[in-house]
Amino acid sequence: MDLKSKIKSSTLLKKIALWLLSPKNDPRPRYWIRYFVNPFVHKRGRHARVRRTARMDLFPFNKFFLGSRSIIEAYAVVNNGVGDVTIGQNTIIGIGCVLIGPVTMGDNVMLAQHIVISGLNHGYEDVLIPPKSQPVTKKQICIEDDVWIGANAVITAGVTIGKHAVVGAGSVVTKDVPAFSVVVGNPARVIKEFDTTDKNWKSVKKGAALSPQ
C-alpha cells in the first residue's frame, strides 16, 4: 500500500495530513504548500499568466494545469481541493471568475466576468447536521474548445458544454449544452443553433429545453 492509500485509510493520518495542508475551516493551502510545493507539482504552459490578485487555492494531491498563452485574470479564484482543474491553451478566465474542480476546459475558451463554475456540491439531506459539515459530492464539468460564456453565468456540477457553444450572460446551466448552440436563461435553454447545411445561425422557437445529463 502506497503512502497516499495509507493516509486515506486512516482517520488519524487523514486529519494530520489535512492539518498540515490547510488550517481548520480555511480552504486555502498553507504558505509552505503554496510557495514550496505547488511550483514543483503544478504545470503551466509557455507564456501562461496568473494575475497577482488571483486567489489560487491549489493543493498538491490534485492536478492543476494552465495551458500556454492562457490567462487567469485579477480576483479570480481557482480551487482544486476536490478535483483536478485543467485549462487549455489560449483561454481567458475573466475578472472575478470562480473555478472549483473537477473542471476540464479546452482551448480558446473565453470566460467573461464573475462566472461561477463548480463541480462541487454539499450534502443537505441530514437536517441534524449543517450542510457545511455534510459530505460533498463532485461531478466533472467539461467545457470544450471555442466556448464563450457571458458575465455572471453559473455552470453547475456534471455539465458538458459542447464546442463553440455560447452561454448568455446571467444564465444558469444545469444540463449539457449542445455544440454550436446559443443558450440563455435560468434554467438555460437553446435559442439558436448553427445549421451546417446553410452555414448560418438559426433561431429556435420558444427555446428548446436542454437534454438531461
Order of alpha helices (4+ residues) and beta strands (2+ residues): alpha-alpha-alpha-alpha-beta-beta-beta-beta-beta-beta-beta-beta-beta-beta-beta-beta-beta-beta-beta-beta-beta-beta-beta-beta-beta-beta-beta
